[in-house]
Amino acid sequence: MNYPHDPNQPGQPYGYTPPPAGLDYGPPVQPYQQQPLPPVPPRQSHRGLQIAGAVVALVVVFGTGIAVGSAGGSGDGTPRAAATVTVTAKPGEKPESKEADAGEEKAAGDESLSLTETASYEDGITVALSGFQRRVSSDYASPENTPYARFTVKVTNGSEKNLDLNELIISCQYGDEGKSGEQIFDEGLDSPSTHLRPGRSINVPVGCELPKSERYLQIEVTPRMIADAAIFAGKVQ
């Protein structure tokens, strides 16, 4: 569409009136010129808020000294501390059986016990051996027809928690050359699969391979998975 122009003001749209002479209104504004938009205020950075929140969280953790972590795989967020074992012997204790002696003279730093001593752990659990006898496994045992030493492992739960007897580990070696002795599984030599309540004790019958020509026997007992093994050693008659 064409608009008529004022002949006195060429180049300007019809109806346009210029400002009076002598008045300074700045540069003339074109009637159809688009005015610039006002500046947009800057947006607040969420990243800055996140960093500030992380710094506050770190200050809280280090200020209180509390941190949650996993130490072993319990899965419930409770740290699992390594067990510390203190092995002690009952002074003046005599052998309970004539089939086992009190052991040999120990070297400096040797924390092993004789076959008649008791291992005590800091949480109150104790382990003791007794009743050593020489026997031969039956035809239906594993291994069969094998000379072995039969004895009793007494475990006392002096801690404040139930003790899972499925975690009880017993291993043996014999002779001066330290040969591995198989554990005998025969009638009356069954491993426990229950829990031992606080303040309770259990007697576990055990059989370890021991040839008739050998006397030295070493027995290692671990009452639970996170405990150190108690080492008993001596000669069986």
Phi, psi and omega in degrees: 000137179258133179259142179290151180247148175286125182296335179281340180234080182294146178084357180247148180295158180293136180094355181281130180245117180290157178292154180299149180293146179091349178257128183260104177255016183086186180295144180299144181257130177289135185296333183253011179280132182283130180283145180294146179284151177294149182296144180276128179296142182296145179280146179286135184280123176287333180296323177298321178295320180295317180296318179298320179296321179295321179297318178298318180297319179295321179297321179295316183295310183289333179289325182267341181076020183247129176216141181259130180206171179250128178249012180175355172105026177286335175086351182252011179082002180268122180298142179251111183279150178290140181285141175244129183245137173244118183262123180232155179241148177277114183294141176075009182283134181264154178301139180277344182222141178288349181280350181226138178264183185275005177095181182258169177295131186266147177282163179297133180088355179278115182262011179289160182249160171284171182292347183249005180266174184240135175264129181240132179259157185297333181276002176104355178282137177233151179226132179218151179246152179196170171066047181286132178216148175265134179215176176233132182292157183280178178292339183257006182277174175226110354283156184272155175049048184239128175296139182208167175255125177259137180205173181244132174256117178259121179248127177244127181265095177265011179274184181259005181234159176295144180253120180281110183286350173293341180271357180292125181238130179230128178223156186222156167215157184219163175079165180292338180270359177065049179284144179288127179260128180290145173280134184271131176244106183218181180300128181086003180241059182263140178278142180287152179223032182242187176249144179255118183286159178302136179085359182256159178233158177217142176255120183249114176285133185226147174232130178235137180304132178207102180304154184297333181276354182253148178240323184289132180222130176243130184234130178244128182236124175245110185288335178206167191296323185263019178253154174284154180282138172270126185254121176248141180211145178174188182249136178256129182289000000 
